Amino acid sequence: MKQEIDNEEGLAKILKRRRKELEITQKELASVCNLSHNGISRIEVADSDIKLSTLLKMGKFLRYKVILEMDEE
């Protein structure tokens, strides 16, 4: 299922929901992403910019495929 994300709040909501679906703690996710528990918490409330490298790590651990697509309008 593809999900289009166009803002930080949308990304935060999707990442948090998926983490909870997989029953992964913020602490476990933080360890995989080399972040603090607080860092994951801030990402999940859209209070922090996320680096692409972190998003890719999170995506892999949460079993998401990250695809960037160019909008040709």
SEMAR-259853 format. One record per residue (C-alpha): residue in one letter; x, y, z. Coordinates in steps of 0.1 Angstrom, whole numbers. Layout:
BEGIN
<'a', <X, Y, Z>>
...
! end
This chain:
BEGIN
<'m', <0, 0, 0>>
<'k', <14, 34, -10>>
<'q', <11, 64, 12>>
<'e', <18, 99, 1>>
<'i', <34, 121, 27>>
<'d', <36, 158, 21>>
<'n', <45, 172, 56>>
<'e', <63, 164, 88>>
<'e', <30, 158, 107>>
<'g', <19, 132, 82>>
<'l', <53, 114, 84>>
<'a', <53, 115, 122>>
<'k', <18, 100, 123>>
<'i', <27, 71, 99>>
<'l', <59, 63, 116>>
<'k', <44, 62, 151>>
<'r', <14, 41, 140>>
<'r', <37, 16, 123>>
<'r', <60, 13, 153>>
<'k', <30, 6, 175>>
<'e', <16, -19, 150>>
<'l', <49, -38, 152>>
<'e', <50, -35, 190>>
<'i', <84, -18, 189>>
<'t', <93, 6, 216>>
<'q', <108, 40, 210>>
<'k', <139, 28, 228>>
<'e', <143, -1, 205>>
<'l', <138, 21, 174>>
<'a', <162, 47, 188>>
<'s', <189, 20, 193>>
<'v', <186, 9, 156>>
<'c', <187, 45, 144>>
<'n', <216, 57, 167>>
<'l', <193, 82, 183>>
<'s', <182, 89, 218>>
<'h', <147, 79, 230>>
<'n', <140, 116, 231>>
<'g', <151, 119, 194>>
<'i', <125, 93, 183>>
<'s', <98, 110, 205>>
<'r', <105, 143, 188>>
<'i', <103, 128, 154>>
<'e', <69, 112, 163>>
<'v', <54, 145, 173>>
<'a', <69, 164, 143>>
<'d', <91, 185, 166>>
<'s', <123, 176, 148>>
<'d', <136, 174, 112>>
<'i', <145, 139, 102>>
<'k', <177, 132, 83>>
<'l', <172, 110, 52>>
<'s', <197, 85, 65>>
<'t', <176, 82, 97>>
<'l', <144, 79, 77>>
<'l', <160, 51, 57>>
<'k', <171, 32, 88>>
<'m', <136, 37, 104>>
<'g', <120, 26, 72>>
<'k', <140, -6, 70>>
<'f', <133, -15, 106>>
<'l', <96, -7, 103>>
<'r', <95, -26, 71>>
<'y', <87, 4, 49>>
<'k', <102, 11, 15>>
<'v', <110, 48, 12>>
<'i', <105, 62, -23>>
<'l', <111, 97, -34>>
<'e', <92, 108, -64>>
<'m', <95, 140, -85>>
<'d', <64, 161, -89>>
<'e', <63, 173, -126>>
<'e', <37, 200, -124>>
! end
